[in-house]
Amino acid sequence: MRQELAKIIHSGDHFVWEVGSGHGHFLTAFAKGNPDDTCIGIDITSDRIVRADRKRERARLENLRFVRADADDFLAVMPETARFTSIFILFPDPWPKRRHHKNRVVKAEFLTAAAAKAVKGAPLYFRTDHEPYFRAVCDLVATHADWAEETVDSWPFEEPTVFQKRAERHFSLVATRR
């Protein structure tokens, strides 16, 4: 994966990162609406990456890339001086059973590693329809040294994901890199 990333992320690059980009609906729309931003979406499922890439190709977006990767692995191999300008984590698998919480994307270790790769002031946007996961992430951010929860009146870019369209309600959190 390091070689694949070296082709699309260079030392000193800044980019918007979506963790769990699914079929690419959100990040494709975001990249189209923000042509000056480099956008990279990751997902662990090959089929989702293939479908997301088709959307990117149809939209002819040079500022957008999708990569098959786990979030922790991606952080471990991205170029040392590359930085996130913002991070989107939209409707990740909530792993609701307590014994599966270790599989959740947003954990203290993830927040620490992501903060190390984020520019100061970079926002982390988290959205879920699973209230217990939302509360757990709020509690985690409240006690994490690298992130501060922000109060915002509106989401920076609204493009409902497939899961958001299916959800009766959802919960949103914005945290800023200290």
C-alpha positions in Angstrom: 0.0 0.0 0.0 2.9 2.4 0.7 3.9 2.3 -3.0 0.3 2.9 -4.1 0.0 5.9 -1.8 3.4 7.3 -3.0 1.8 7.6 -6.4 -1.0 9.8 -5.2 0.2 11.5 -2.0 3.5 13.3 -2.0 5.6 14.7 0.8 4.0 18.0 2.0 0.6 17.3 0.4 -2.5 18.4 2.2 -5.8 16.6 1.6 -9.3 15.9 2.7 -9.7 12.3 4.0 -12.8 10.2 4.2 -12.6 7.1 6.2 -15.1 4.5 5.0 -16.0 6.1 1.8 -18.4 3.3 0.7 -19.5 3.7 -2.9 -18.0 7.2 -3.0 -21.2 9.3 -3.1 -20.3 11.8 -0.5 -16.6 12.4 -1.4 -17.3 12.5 -5.2 -19.9 15.3 -4.6 -17.5 17.0 -2.1 -14.6 16.9 -4.6 -16.8 18.2 -7.4 -17.9 21.1 -5.1 -14.3 21.8 -3.9 -12.1 21.5 -7.0 -9.1 23.1 -5.2 -9.1 20.4 -2.5 -7.3 17.0 -3.0 -9.6 14.3 -1.7 -8.8 10.8 -0.7 -11.3 8.2 0.4 -10.6 4.8 1.8 -12.7 1.7 2.3 -11.8 -1.9 3.2 -14.0 -3.5 0.6 -12.7 -3.8 -3.0 -16.2 -3.7 -4.6 -16.9 -0.3 -2.9 -13.6 1.1 -4.2 -14.4 -0.1 -7.7 -17.8 1.5 -7.6 -16.4 4.7 -6.1 -13.7 4.9 -8.8 -16.4 4.6 -11.5 -18.1 7.7 -10.0 -14.8 9.5 -10.0 -14.1 8.6 -13.6 -17.6 9.6 -14.8 -17.3 12.9 -13.0 -13.7 13.4 -14.4 -12.4 14.5 -11.1 -8.6 14.8 -11.0 -8.6 15.9 -7.4 -10.2 12.7 -6.1 -8.7 9.2 -5.4 -10.1 6.1 -3.7 -7.8 3.6 -2.0 -8.6 0.1 -0.6 -7.2 0.4 3.0 -7.9 0.1 6.6 -7.8 3.4 8.5 -5.0 2.3 10.8 -2.9 0.9 8.0 -3.4 4.0 5.9 -2.1 6.2 8.7 0.9 4.0 9.2 2.1 4.1 5.6 1.1 7.6 4.4 4.1 9.9 3.6 5.6 11.4 6.8 5.0 15.1 5.9 1.6 14.7 4.2 -1.3 16.2 6.3 -5.1 16.1 6.5 -6.9 19.4 6.2 -10.1 17.7 7.3 -11.4 14.2 8.1 -14.9 12.8 7.5 -16.1 9.6 9.2 -19.7 9.1 8.0 -21.9 6.3 9.3 -19.1 3.8 10.2 -20.1 0.3 11.3 -21.1 0.9 14.9 -20.1 -2.6 16.1 -22.9 -2.4 18.8 -22.0 -5.5 20.9 -19.5 -4.6 23.6 -17.2 -7.5 22.7 -16.9 -5.9 19.2 -16.2 -2.3 20.3 -12.5 -3.0 19.6 -13.4 -3.1 15.9 -14.8 0.5 15.9 -12.8 3.0 13.8 -12.9 5.8 16.3 -10.8 4.8 19.3 -8.3 6.7 21.3 -5.4 5.2 19.4 -7.0 6.2 16.1 -7.6 9.8 17.3 -4.0 10.1 18.4 -2.6 8.8 15.1 -5.0 10.9 13.0 -4.0 14.0 15.0 -0.4 13.4 14.3 -1.2 13.6 10.6 -3.6 16.5 10.7 -2.9 20.2 10.4 -3.6 22.3 13.5 -7.2 23.3 13.4 -8.2 20.5 11.1 -11.8 19.5 11.7 -12.9 15.9 12.2 -16.5 15.4 11.1 -18.2 12.3 12.6 -21.8 11.3 11.8 -23.7 8.1 12.8 -27.3 6.9 13.3 -26.2 4.8 16.3 -26.7 6.9 19.4 -24.6 4.7 21.7 -21.6 5.0 19.3 -22.2 8.7 19.0 -22.1 9.1 22.8 -19.0 7.0 23.1 -17.2 9.2 20.5 -18.3 12.4 22.3 -17.0 11.0 25.6 -13.7 10.0 23.9 -13.2 13.4 22.2 -14.0 15.2 25.4 -11.1 13.6 27.2 -8.6 13.4 24.3 -5.7 15.8 24.4 -5.4 16.3 20.7 -9.1 17.1 19.8 -11.7 19.6 21.0 -15.4 19.3 20.3 -16.8 22.3 18.4 -20.2 23.7 18.4 -21.3 24.3 14.8 -24.5 25.6 13.3 -24.3 23.7 10.1 -22.4 20.9 8.5 -19.8 22.1 6.0 -21.0 20.1 3.1 -24.3 18.2 2.9 -24.5 15.2 0.6 -26.4 12.5 2.3 -24.8 9.1 2.2 -26.7 5.9 1.5 -26.9 5.2 5.2 -28.0 8.7 6.1 -30.9 8.4 3.6 -32.0 5.2 5.3 -31.7 6.5 8.9 -34.6 7.9 10.8 -32.2 10.3 12.5 -28.5 10.9 12.9 -26.1 12.5 15.2 -23.2 14.7 14.2 -20.0 15.7 16.0 -17.3 18.1 14.9 -13.9 18.1 16.6 -11.0 20.3 15.9 -7.3 19.3 16.0 -5.7 21.3 18.9 
